[in-house]
Each structure stands twice: as C-alpha cells, then as structure tokens.
Amino acid sequence: MKRIGMLTSGGDCQALNAAMRGVVKSLTNAEQNVEIYGFLDGYKGLIYGNFRMLTRRDFSGILTKGGTILGSSRTPFKLMREPDENGLDKVEAMKQNYYKLKLDCLVILGGNGTHKTANLLREEGLNVITLPKTIDNDLWGTDMTFGFQSAVNIATEAIDCIHTTAASHGRVFIVEVMGHKVGFLTLNAGIAGGADIILIPEIPYDIDKVVDAIEERHSKGSKFTILAVAEGAISKEDAKLSKKELKEKMKNNPYPSVSYEVADQIKKRTSYDVRVTVPGHTQRGGSPCPYDRVFASRLGSEAGKLILEGKYGFMVGIKNREIIRVPLEEVAGKLKTVAPDASIVQEAKMLGISFGD
C-alpha cells in the first residue's frame, strides 16, 4: 500500500491538474493499492490537516482543466518558522499530519517559495518530491516550468490583439506582462507578438532610450509602437537604489504599476497618444496549451516512477528535452533569471527590438 499526499502551493497556473493526473495515473497503473490524500489550499491544508481522500476517478477528465482541483494559497517561506495567531508551530504541525496519515511521500507542486518549504520538510525528515510550477519559468535546475508556455500564448495573443488597434489609431501601446523579478515571460511573449520595445527586470531601462526607439520608428514611417513591459521592469535610476530606498520610494509612487509610469514619461517627452493594457491574471487562466499538457504529464509520470522506486528528495525537471531528477537542496532558494547577454536577448536586438538600454 502506497499512501501519497499531494498539494499545490503558490499562484495557480495551467497544467497543475495535468501534472497531478500524471502522478496518479502512473502510480495506479503500476500498483493497485494506492491512497491519495489531497491537502486543500496549499500548505495551509497540510498545516491544519484539511484534506480529502481522492480516487482515480477524481483525476479523470482534468487533463485540459486549468487551475487546481485542490485549491492553492501563498504561505510565505519566511513565516513558516513563526507560530500562527494561535501559537501553532506550523512546521511541527505539517510533520504531525504527515505521520498521522502514515504517508509514504508528499508530492508538492509549486514555484520558488514552495520549493523552499518543500526542502525544509525534506530536512525535517519527510519524503518529498516536487514538480516545477510557475508561469515565470524562474526555477533553477530545469529548462522549463509548466504553465509558462500557456502564459506565453495568452500574453502573445494580447499583444497580437493590440497590434490592430495600435495601427488603426497610430498610438503607443504598453502591454504589461506578469513577472516581478524575472522577464522570461515578457521576453518570449514580446518576441512572439512582435513588440518593438521589451522592458524586463534584468535589464534596467533608460526612459530616454525608450523614447528614442519610439521616435526612430516614427521617423521611418511607423505610426505606432508596442511595448511589452514586465510588471517588475525597473529604470536605471531605481536600479541604483538600495532595497530600503526603493521600498520607500514605492510608498509614495502615484502610479498603479511601472507601465503607467513609463506611459506618463513618454507622454511628457512626446506628443504621442499612449495607452496601457494589463492582461493580468488571464495569463494564469484557461486550459493548458498542448505543450504544457504533454510536459506536465511527463513530469507527473516521472514523479510516480520515483515513488515506486522509493527515491525521494528530488524535483523532477527537464534539460535538453529530457526529463531529469534534481536534488531538492540544489533547487531551493535559487532563482533563474534572464542573463542580459543571453543569446535570445542578442537575437532580439538583431531583430530591431529595443530593451531601453
């Protein structure tokens, strides 16, 4: 008998259900005696013992379903060692619920913060296997995370739709793409959508260079310009500030986001009509694209194989299109970012895309 706990933590994305389905199908096809305990709303479910027994039937028909059938929530890693409002030791509570249910393994699906807590549980002696989920594709140790490609598709479609109205009215349009710390999503969607300017956190921008790029397009006969701007894009001036100074500045920032600040600065320097579009959480929603369905299924299958082999403490990832096993301690706490000199950035610049630098 195998007793498996599962939870999805952090922001939701496409293909969470597909990945869980992959785990369960690979286990139940190989071994009939499997019990699945689904912890609800992420680590909260594991902390407070909120779970439900799941059967193979629960995972039928969810390959194409977005979101997560278990629910999710954000439980910051930095607060894990702090007691809750009732004095409950969260880490000890998670361990006790694990042992109470006599689990053989916890399968945890999530991003960076989720992996930090998963590694903490591994260090506490629990058997843990993780799957890399995030639309930001910023997890170290894997070339890709599931949810990323689906989000790229949606962000690209948003830019595609903006093209026609931007061209019709001769406007400057800013499309704000998700990504606070990392710009993979904005970079890929920007290239795929034919953006003229791409601003990402890893390459601080000079607003004068941004305006120069717009003016150059106008001088060559282009009446519109499209900017793909990551929500974490930062100016060269702000990039020089300390974390404390930047935090203080943001308290008094009158703009809803960096895109509106960029828009206002362009308006003050030019005569162009500038508009901002924010696709927001649509980038996390809807059905997973075919790539993510296949990828998440492969990851789930490998996780099932690890469980059957009794090998724990790994994140299942992908390198050079092959599924791999990465020791969890090598993943936790590490962020994968876009290198400013990466080949994809240089190739984008060769295409005439400006990064405002």
Buried (B, 14 or more C-beta within 10 A) or exposed (E): EBBBBBBBBBBBBBBBBBBBBBBBBBBBEEEEEBBBBBBBBBBBBBBBEBBEEBEBEBBEEBBBBBBBBBBBBBBEBEEBEEEEEEEEBBBEBBBEBBEEBEBBBBBBBBBBBBBBBBBBBBBEEBBBBBBBBBBBBBBBBBBBBBBBBBBBBBBBBBBBBBBEEBBEEEBBBBBBBBBEBBBBBBBBBBBBBBBBBBBBBBBBBBBEBBBBBBBBBBEEEEBBBBBBBBBBBBBBEBEEBEEEEBEEEEEEEEBEBBBBBBBBBBEEBBEBBBBBBBBEEBBBBBBBBEBBBBBBBBBBBBBBBBBBEEEBBBBBBBEEEEBBBBEBEEBBEEEBBBEEEBEEBEEBEEEEBBBBB
